[in-house]
Amino acid sequence: MDFYKRVELVCSRIPNGTVASYGQIALLCGMPKHARQVGFALNRNLAGEQAPAHRVVNARGVLSGAASFETYEMQKLFLEKEGVTVAKGRKGWQVDLKKYGWKPDMKEAVWLREEFLRRGI
């Protein structure tokens, strides 16, 4: 299994104007306890430079990927450009996961699993 290629594929499926958590991506990759590994992959461009890292937030909706961007504000600006409201919270910039969280259905999860097998990742 190539975890980083799986992260790249899952991240590429996050729709414009929505966000996903590191844990959600890890779960969809078939490795539910590897949320930190997802963050590592995005931070080091191991999931491909085209992966929309700005759409990935922590489990509380906090923008925690600032180190992956040129400036601290960049993730916020990218999300706002896609219509996602970002507000200042106790832990920093935050999005409402109930409103903007990606909600893939079982069909999407099955498609990802089949695609991992097809690609040999």
C-alpha positions in Angstrom: 0.0 0.0 0.0 1.2 3.5 -0.8 -0.4 5.6 1.9 0.7 8.9 0.4 -0.8 8.1 -3.0 -4.0 7.2 -1.2 -3.9 10.6 0.6 -3.5 12.3 -2.7 -6.4 10.5 -4.2 -8.7 11.1 -1.2 -7.8 14.8 -1.0 -8.4 15.2 -4.7 -12.0 14.2 -4.1 -12.7 16.9 -1.4 -15.2 19.2 -3.2 -14.5 22.9 -3.7 -16.0 24.9 -0.8 -15.8 22.0 1.7 -13.2 20.8 4.2 -12.2 17.4 5.6 -10.3 16.5 8.7 -7.0 14.7 8.9 -8.7 11.8 10.6 -11.5 11.6 8.0 -8.9 11.4 5.2 -7.0 8.7 7.2 -10.2 6.7 7.6 -11.0 6.9 3.9 -7.5 5.7 3.2 -8.1 2.6 5.2 -5.8 3.7 8.1 -8.1 5.3 10.7 -5.4 6.0 13.3 -3.0 7.8 11.0 -4.3 11.3 11.0 -0.9 12.7 11.9 0.6 10.8 8.9 -1.9 12.6 6.7 -0.7 16.0 8.1 2.9 14.9 7.5 2.1 13.9 3.9 0.5 17.3 3.2 3.2 19.3 5.0 6.0 17.6 3.0 4.2 17.5 -0.3 4.3 13.7 -0.2 0.7 13.6 -1.3 1.5 15.5 -4.5 1.8 19.3 -4.9 -1.7 19.4 -6.4 -3.4 18.0 -3.3 -5.7 20.7 -1.9 -4.1 20.9 1.5 -6.0 24.1 2.3 -9.2 22.0 2.5 -7.8 19.9 5.4 -8.4 21.0 9.0 -8.3 19.3 12.4 -11.1 17.4 14.0 -12.5 20.7 15.5 -12.4 22.6 12.2 -9.3 24.6 13.2 -6.9 25.5 10.5 -3.9 23.7 11.7 -1.9 23.4 8.5 -0.2 26.8 8.5 3.2 25.3 8.3 2.3 23.9 4.8 1.7 27.4 3.4 3.9 30.3 2.5 2.2 32.5 5.1 0.0 31.8 8.2 -3.0 33.4 6.6 -2.8 31.6 3.2 -5.0 28.6 4.2 -7.7 31.0 5.4 -7.6 33.1 2.2 -7.8 30.0 0.0 -10.9 28.7 1.9 -12.6 32.1 1.9 -12.0 32.3 -1.9 -14.0 29.1 -2.2 -16.8 30.5 -0.1 -16.0 28.9 3.2 -16.5 31.2 6.2 -13.5 31.2 8.5 -14.0 32.7 12.0 -11.6 33.4 14.8 -12.1 30.8 17.6 -10.4 30.0 20.9 -7.8 27.8 19.2 -7.3 30.0 16.1 -9.0 30.3 12.7 -11.9 27.8 12.5 -14.6 26.6 10.1 -18.0 25.2 10.9 -17.7 21.5 10.1 -21.4 21.0 10.2 -21.8 23.5 7.5 -18.6 23.1 5.4 -17.5 19.5 6.3 -17.2 17.1 3.4 -19.7 14.3 3.9 -18.7 11.5 1.5 -21.3 8.7 1.3 -20.8 4.9 1.2 -20.7 5.1 -2.6 -17.7 7.4 -2.5 -15.9 5.2 0.1 -16.5 2.1 -2.0 -15.3 3.9 -5.1 -12.1 5.0 -3.3 -11.5 1.4 -2.1 -11.9 0.0 -5.6 -9.7 2.7 -7.0 -6.9 1.9 -4.5 -7.1 -1.7 -5.6 -7.2 -0.8 -9.3 -4.1 1.4 -8.9 -2.3 -1.0 -6.6 -2.0 1.5 -3.9 
